[in-house]
Amino acid sequence: MSTRALRTAASGMSAQELNIEVISNNIANINTTAFKKNKPQFQDLMYQQVSVSPINSESSTAVSGNTLQIGNGVQPTSTEKIFNQGDMTQTNNQLDLAISGQGFFQVKKPDGTYAYTRDGSFKVDSEGKIVTSSGYYLDPSVTIDENTLSVTIAKDGSVQATKVGGSTSTAGNIELARFMNPGGLKSLGDNLYEQTEASGTPIIGTPNTSSFGSVNQGYLEASNVDIVEEMISMISAQRAYEINSKTVQTVEQMMQMANNLKNN
């Protein structure tokens, strides 16, 4: 019995350690553009059936009793991305884009595969192509030539370039990707996500339609981490860890008392 209690308490302490790690990562990324917070998921472990046979006070014999279910602790199962909308921060940079609503920007990695991001802090490379801060090309490709004075990006993703002399031309159209289950995306770092079987295949479409969010020029989406909520979660995790450690101490004291009685 005491050994089971120790294992149960140890699993609780281990779970709260992981909980703190997730919370600390959320807090560390509170100023990361378009960062989406993580939430750990836990589940209880297998239950053990324990028979209880109370003593009949009249005959002093054991009688058939109830069966108790004793749990064996907790285990972490996954971490879930919470894709709630972050606040919009105005930057007035013509290549800063924020998505209001559903959708991701699709970018192409050097190995030819695609990744997805909500971080719209784009730049222009030496060839005039729009790229992410890490140098990944926006897909579909948008190219701004050397004669362009300014760029106007509409909510539907159409990119208009104003050239020397005042003429305008279409430099490209930005499309968005959405997923049936965005929580199933795999985080790659660099504010990038990768599709998985859980997320489903990307659905590509035009921004500012019924199924996709709008593109807002001159804005960036802030992290959706709520520092107050994270602090409360941290305090809760700390208290849970302390209580589980107290359980270990209590079981140790009970074992010591039982051992002393046996020796006496």
PADREN-787317 format. One record per residue (C-alpha): residue number from 1; residue in three letters; x, y, z. Coordinates in nm, 2 decimals, padded with zeros to 4 digits, m for minus. Layout:
REM PADREN-787317
+-----+------+--------+--------+--------+
:  nr : rest :   east :  north :     up :
+-----+------+--------+--------+--------+
: NUM :  ALA :      X :      Y :      Z :
...
+-----+------+--------+--------+--------+
***
This chain:
REM PADREN-787317
+-----+------+--------+--------+--------+
:  nr : rest :   east :  north :     up :
+-----+------+--------+--------+--------+
:   1 :  MET :  00.00 :  00.00 :  00.00 :
:   2 :  SER :  00.27 :  00.25 :  00.10 :
:   3 :  THR :  00.48 :  00.17 : m00.21 :
:   4 :  ARG :  00.17 :  00.24 : m00.43 :
:   5 :  ALA :  00.12 :  00.58 : m00.25 :
:   6 :  LEU :  00.49 :  00.67 : m00.31 :
:   7 :  ARG :  00.46 :  00.59 : m00.68 :
:   8 :  THR :  00.14 :  00.79 : m00.71 :
:   9 :  ALA :  00.28 :  01.09 : m00.54 :
:  10 :  ALA :  00.60 :  01.07 : m00.76 :
:  11 :  SER :  00.39 :  01.06 : m01.07 :
:  12 :  GLY :  00.21 :  01.38 : m00.95 :
:  13 :  MET :  00.54 :  01.56 : m00.89 :
:  14 :  SER :  00.67 :  01.46 : m01.23 :
:  15 :  ALA :  00.35 :  01.58 : m01.40 :
:  16 :  GLN :  00.38 :  01.92 : m01.22 :
:  17 :  GLU :  00.74 :  01.95 : m01.33 :
:  18 :  LEU :  00.63 :  01.92 : m01.69 :
:  19 :  ASN :  00.35 :  02.16 : m01.62 :
:  20 :  ILE :  00.60 :  02.42 : m01.50 :
:  21 :  GLU :  00.82 :  02.37 : m01.80 :
:  22 :  VAL :  00.52 :  02.44 : m02.03 :
:  23 :  ILE :  00.42 :  02.75 : m01.83 :
:  24 :  SER :  00.78 :  02.88 : m01.83 :
:  25 :  ASN :  00.80 :  02.84 : m02.21 :
:  26 :  ASN :  00.47 :  03.04 : m02.25 :
:  27 :  ILE :  00.60 :  03.32 : m02.03 :
:  28 :  ALA :  00.94 :  03.33 : m02.21 :
:  29 :  ASN :  00.75 :  03.38 : m02.54 :
:  30 :  ILE :  00.52 :  03.66 : m02.42 :
:  31 :  ASN :  00.68 :  03.90 : m02.66 :
:  32 :  THR :  00.72 :  03.66 : m02.95 :
:  33 :  THR :  00.52 :  03.77 : m03.26 :
:  34 :  ALA :  00.21 :  03.55 : m03.31 :
:  35 :  PHE :  00.32 :  03.30 : m03.05 :
:  36 :  LYS :  00.04 :  03.06 : m02.94 :
:  37 :  LYS :  00.05 :  02.93 : m02.59 :
:  38 :  ASN :  00.07 :  02.56 : m02.50 :
:  39 :  LYS : m00.15 :  02.38 : m02.25 :
:  40 :  PRO : m00.04 :  02.04 : m02.11 :
:  41 :  GLN : m00.29 :  01.75 : m02.10 :
:  42 :  PHE : m00.29 :  01.48 : m01.83 :
:  43 :  GLN : m00.48 :  01.16 : m01.77 :
:  44 :  ASP : m00.52 :  00.93 : m01.47 :
:  45 :  LEU : m00.34 :  00.59 : m01.48 :
:  46 :  MET : m00.49 :  00.24 : m01.44 :
:  47 :  TYR : m00.70 :  00.17 : m01.14 :
:  48 :  GLN : m00.64 : m00.13 : m00.91 :
:  49 :  GLN : m00.93 : m00.33 : m00.76 :
:  50 :  VAL : m00.89 : m00.38 : m00.39 :
:  51 :  SER : m01.13 : m00.61 : m00.21 :
:  52 :  VAL : m01.26 : m00.50 :  00.14 :
:  53 :  SER : m01.39 : m00.78 :  00.36 :
:  54 :  PRO : m01.53 : m00.64 :  00.68 :
:  55 :  ILE : m01.56 : m00.85 :  00.99 :
:  56 :  ASN : m01.90 : m00.97 :  01.11 :
:  57 :  SER : m01.93 : m00.84 :  01.47 :
:  58 :  GLU : m02.15 : m01.13 :  01.58 :
:  59 :  SER : m01.96 : m01.43 :  01.43 :
:  60 :  SER : m01.61 : m01.26 :  01.41 :
:  61 :  THR : m01.58 : m01.40 :  01.06 :
:  62 :  ALA : m01.50 : m01.22 :  00.73 :
:  63 :  VAL : m01.79 : m01.14 :  00.51 :
:  64 :  SER : m01.81 : m01.05 :  00.15 :
:  65 :  GLY : m01.75 : m00.68 :  00.11 :
:  66 :  ASN : m01.72 : m00.40 : m00.15 :
:  67 :  THR : m01.44 : m00.36 : m00.40 :
:  68 :  LEU : m01.25 : m00.04 : m00.39 :
:  69 :  GLN : m01.07 :  00.13 : m00.69 :
:  70 :  ILE : m00.73 :  00.27 : m00.60 :
:  71 :  GLY : m00.57 :  00.49 : m00.86 :
:  72 :  ASN : m00.20 :  00.47 : m00.96 :
:  73 :  GLY : m00.13 :  00.84 : m01.03 :
:  74 :  VAL : m00.12 :  01.06 : m01.34 :
:  75 :  GLN :  00.07 :  01.08 : m01.66 :
:  76 :  PRO :  00.11 :  01.36 : m01.92 :
:  77 :  THR : m00.04 :  01.27 : m02.26 :
:  78 :  SER :  00.02 :  01.58 : m02.48 :
:  79 :  THR :  00.06 :  01.95 : m02.51 :
:  80 :  GLU : m00.21 :  02.14 : m02.69 :
:  81 :  LYS : m00.16 :  02.46 : m02.89 :
:  82 :  ILE : m00.42 :  02.72 : m02.81 :
:  83 :  PHE : m00.48 :  02.92 : m03.13 :
:  84 :  ASN : m00.68 :  03.21 : m02.98 :
:  85 :  GLN : m00.64 :  03.54 : m03.16 :
:  86 :  GLY : m00.36 :  03.76 : m03.02 :
:  87 :  ASP : m00.38 :  04.14 : m02.99 :
:  88 :  MET : m00.31 :  04.35 : m03.30 :
:  89 :  THR :  00.00 :  04.58 : m03.26 :
:  90 :  GLN :  00.03 :  04.87 : m03.51 :
:  91 :  THR :  00.38 :  04.90 : m03.66 :
:  92 :  ASN :  00.32 :  05.11 : m03.98 :
:  93 :  ASN :  00.57 :  04.89 : m04.16 :
:  94 :  GLN :  00.43 :  04.82 : m04.50 :
:  95 :  LEU :  00.55 :  04.46 : m04.50 :
:  96 :  ASP :  00.42 :  04.38 : m04.15 :
:  97 :  LEU :  00.10 :  04.17 : m04.19 :
:  98 :  ALA : m00.14 :  04.04 : m03.93 :
:  99 :  ILE : m00.41 :  03.78 : m03.98 :
: 100 :  SER : m00.74 :  03.87 : m03.82 :
: 101 :  GLY : m00.93 :  03.54 : m03.80 :
: 102 :  GLN : m00.84 :  03.19 : m03.92 :
: 103 :  GLY : m00.55 :  03.11 : m04.14 :
: 104 :  PHE : m00.17 :  03.08 : m04.18 :
: 105 :  PHE :  00.08 :  03.22 : m04.42 :
: 106 :  GLN :  00.23 :  02.94 : m04.62 :
: 107 :  VAL :  00.61 :  02.95 : m04.66 :
: 108 :  LYS :  00.86 :  02.73 : m04.85 :
: 109 :  LYS :  01.16 :  02.59 : m04.67 :
: 110 :  PRO :  01.50 :  02.53 : m04.84 :
: 111 :  ASP :  01.43 :  02.16 : m04.88 :
: 112 :  GLY :  01.11 :  02.23 : m05.08 :
: 113 :  THR :  00.86 :  02.14 : m04.81 :
: 114 :  TYR :  00.60 :  02.38 : m04.68 :
: 115 :  ALA :  00.56 :  02.53 : m04.33 :
: 116 :  TYR :  00.29 :  02.76 : m04.19 :
: 117 :  THR :  00.31 :  03.06 : m03.97 :
: 118 :  ARG :  00.10 :  03.34 : m03.82 :
: 119 :  ASP :  00.41 :  03.57 : m03.80 :
: 120 :  GLY :  00.37 :  03.83 : m04.06 :
: 121 :  SER :  00.70 :  04.03 : m04.01 :
: 122 :  PHE :  00.81 :  03.99 : m04.37 :
: 123 :  LYS :  01.12 :  04.13 : m04.54 :
: 124 :  VAL :  01.24 :  04.16 : m04.90 :
: 125 :  ASP :  01.55 :  03.97 : m05.00 :
: 126 :  SER :  01.82 :  04.06 : m05.26 :
: 127 :  GLU :  01.60 :  03.93 : m05.54 :
: 128 :  GLY :  01.30 :  04.14 : m05.43 :
: 129 :  LYS :  01.10 :  03.84 : m05.31 :
: 130 :  ILE :  00.90 :  03.86 : m04.98 :
: 131 :  VAL :  01.05 :  03.63 : m04.71 :
: 132 :  THR :  01.01 :  03.57 : m04.34 :
: 133 :  SER :  01.26 :  03.69 : m04.08 :
: 134 :  SER :  01.44 :  03.35 : m04.12 :
: 135 :  GLY :  01.46 :  03.38 : m04.50 :
: 136 :  TYR :  01.18 :  03.14 : m04.60 :
: 137 :  TYR :  00.99 :  03.24 : m04.92 :
: 138 :  LEU :  00.63 :  03.33 : m04.89 :
: 139 :  ASP :  00.42 :  03.10 : m05.11 :
: 140 :  PRO :  00.27 :  03.19 : m05.36 :
: 141 :  SER :  00.57 :  03.40 : m05.43 :
: 142 :  VAL :  00.54 :  03.78 : m05.43 :
: 143 :  THR :  00.82 :  03.98 : m05.60 :
: 144 :  ILE :  00.88 :  04.36 : m05.56 :
: 145 :  ASP :  01.11 :  04.51 : m05.82 :
: 146 :  GLU :  01.37 :  04.78 : m05.77 :
: 147 :  ASN :  01.15 :  05.05 : m05.92 :
: 148 :  THR :  00.88 :  05.01 : m05.65 :
: 149 :  LEU :  00.83 :  05.31 : m05.41 :
: 150 :  SER :  00.56 :  05.16 : m05.19 :
: 151 :  VAL :  00.35 :  04.85 : m05.15 :
: 152 :  THR : m00.02 :  04.84 : m05.06 :
: 153 :  ILE : m00.17 :  04.51 : m04.94 :
: 154 :  ALA : m00.54 :  04.48 : m04.93 :
: 155 :  LYS : m00.74 :  04.27 : m04.68 :
: 156 :  ASP : m00.80 :  04.01 : m04.95 :
: 157 :  GLY : m00.42 :  03.96 : m05.00 :
: 158 :  SER : m00.38 :  04.15 : m05.33 :
: 159 :  VAL : m00.04 :  04.32 : m05.34 :
: 160 :  GLN : m00.03 :  04.65 : m05.54 :
: 161 :  ALA :  00.31 :  04.81 : m05.61 :
: 162 :  THR :  00.34 :  05.19 : m05.67 :
: 163 :  LYS :  00.64 :  05.25 : m05.90 :
: 164 :  VAL :  00.85 :  05.55 : m05.99 :
: 165 :  GLY :  00.63 :  05.79 : m06.19 :
: 166 :  GLY :  00.31 :  05.70 : m06.00 :
: 167 :  SER :  00.20 :  05.39 : m06.19 :
: 168 :  THR :  00.07 :  05.09 : m06.01 :
: 169 :  SER :  00.08 :  04.72 : m06.09 :
: 170 :  THR : m00.01 :  04.39 : m05.92 :
: 171 :  ALA :  00.29 :  04.23 : m05.76 :
: 172 :  GLY :  00.11 :  03.92 : m05.65 :
: 173 :  ASN : m00.17 :  03.77 : m05.43 :
: 174 :  ILE : m00.12 :  03.64 : m05.08 :
: 175 :  GLU : m00.31 :  03.33 : m05.00 :
: 176 :  LEU : m00.38 :  03.17 : m04.66 :
: 177 :  ALA : m00.40 :  02.81 : m04.55 :
: 178 :  ARG : m00.63 :  02.68 : m04.28 :
: 179 :  PHE : m00.66 :  02.33 : m04.11 :
: 180 :  MET : m00.95 :  02.14 : m03.98 :
: 181 :  ASN : m00.76 :  02.08 : m03.66 :
: 182 :  PRO : m00.49 :  02.35 : m03.61 :
: 183 :  GLY : m00.42 :  02.21 : m03.27 :
: 184 :  GLY : m00.27 :  01.90 : m03.44 :
: 185 :  LEU :  00.00 :  02.10 : m03.61 :
: 186 :  LYS :  00.36 :  02.03 : m03.52 :
: 187 :  SER :  00.57 :  02.32 : m03.38 :
: 188 :  LEU :  00.91 :  02.35 : m03.56 :
: 189 :  GLY :  01.04 :  02.66 : m03.39 :
: 190 :  ASP :  01.11 :  02.99 : m03.58 :
: 191 :  ASN :  00.73 :  03.06 : m03.54 :
: 192 :  LEU :  00.67 :  02.78 : m03.79 :
: 193 :  TYR :  00.43 :  02.48 : m03.79 :
: 194 :  GLU :  00.42 :  02.17 : m04.00 :
: 195 :  GLN :  00.11 :  01.97 : m04.10 :
: 196 :  THR :  00.05 :  01.62 : m03.95 :
: 197 :  GLU : m00.20 :  01.35 : m03.98 :
: 198 :  ALA : m00.38 :  01.50 : m03.68 :
: 199 :  SER : m00.40 :  01.85 : m03.84 :
: 200 :  GLY : m00.52 :  01.73 : m04.18 :
: 201 :  THR : m00.41 :  01.87 : m04.51 :
: 202 :  PRO : m00.40 :  02.25 : m04.57 :
: 203 :  ILE : m00.70 :  02.42 : m04.73 :
: 204 :  ILE : m00.57 :  02.71 : m04.94 :
: 205 :  GLY : m00.79 :  03.01 : m05.01 :
: 206 :  THR : m00.83 :  03.38 : m05.05 :
: 207 :  PRO : m00.81 :  03.60 : m04.74 :
: 208 :  ASN : m01.11 :  03.80 : m04.62 :
: 209 :  THR : m01.37 :  03.53 : m04.72 :
: 210 :  SER : m01.61 :  03.34 : m04.51 :
: 211 :  SER : m01.36 :  03.07 : m04.43 :
: 212 :  PHE : m01.04 :  03.28 : m04.39 :
: 213 :  GLY : m00.93 :  03.57 : m04.19 :
: 214 :  SER : m00.83 :  03.91 : m04.34 :
: 215 :  VAL : m00.48 :  04.04 : m04.39 :
: 216 :  ASN : m00.41 :  04.37 : m04.21 :
: 217 :  GLN : m00.11 :  04.57 : m04.34 :
: 218 :  GLY :  00.10 :  04.76 : m04.09 :
: 219 :  TYR :  00.01 :  04.54 : m03.80 :
: 220 :  LEU :  00.16 :  04.24 : m03.63 :
: 221 :  GLU : m00.02 :  03.98 : m03.41 :
: 222 :  ALA :  00.10 :  03.97 : m03.06 :
: 223 :  SER :  00.15 :  03.66 : m02.84 :
: 224 :  ASN : m00.18 :  03.52 : m02.70 :
: 225 :  VAL : m00.01 :  03.45 : m02.36 :
: 226 :  ASP : m00.19 :  03.61 : m02.07 :
: 227 :  ILE :  00.07 :  03.67 : m01.80 :
: 228 :  VAL : m00.19 :  03.68 : m01.52 :
: 229 :  GLU : m00.33 :  03.34 : m01.62 :
: 230 :  GLU :  00.01 :  03.19 : m01.65 :
: 231 :  MET :  00.11 :  03.32 : m01.30 :
: 232 :  ILE : m00.20 :  03.16 : m01.15 :
: 233 :  SER : m00.13 :  02.83 : m01.33 :
: 234 :  MET :  00.23 :  02.85 : m01.20 :
: 235 :  ILE :  00.11 :  02.90 : m00.84 :
: 236 :  SER : m00.14 :  02.62 : m00.87 :
: 237 :  ALA :  00.13 :  02.38 : m01.01 :
: 238 :  GLN :  00.37 :  02.48 : m00.73 :
: 239 :  ARG :  00.11 :  02.41 : m00.46 :
: 240 :  ALA :  00.02 :  02.07 : m00.62 :
: 241 :  TYR :  00.39 :  01.98 : m00.63 :
: 242 :  GLU :  00.43 :  02.08 : m00.26 :
: 243 :  ILE :  00.13 :  01.87 : m00.16 :
: 244 :  ASN :  00.26 :  01.56 : m00.35 :
: 245 :  SER :  00.60 :  01.60 : m00.17 :
: 246 :  LYS :  00.41 :  01.62 :  00.16 :
: 247 :  THR :  00.24 :  01.29 :  00.06 :
: 248 :  VAL :  00.59 :  01.13 :  00.02 :
: 249 :  GLN :  00.69 :  01.26 :  00.37 :
: 250 :  THR :  00.37 :  01.13 :  00.52 :
: 251 :  VAL :  00.41 :  00.79 :  00.37 :
: 252 :  GLU :  00.77 :  00.78 :  00.49 :
: 253 :  GLN :  00.66 :  00.86 :  00.85 :
: 254 :  MET :  00.39 :  00.59 :  00.83 :
: 255 :  MET :  00.64 :  00.33 :  00.72 :
: 256 :  GLN :  00.88 :  00.44 :  00.99 :
: 257 :  MET :  00.60 :  00.40 :  01.26 :
: 258 :  ALA :  00.51 :  00.06 :  01.12 :
: 259 :  ASN :  00.87 : m00.05 :  01.13 :
: 260 :  ASN :  00.91 :  00.07 :  01.49 :
: 261 :  LEU :  00.59 : m00.12 :  01.60 :
: 262 :  LYS :  00.72 : m00.44 :  01.43 :
: 263 :  ASN :  01.06 : m00.41 :  01.60 :
: 264 :  ASN :  00.89 : m00.35 :  01.93 :
+-----+------+--------+--------+--------+
***
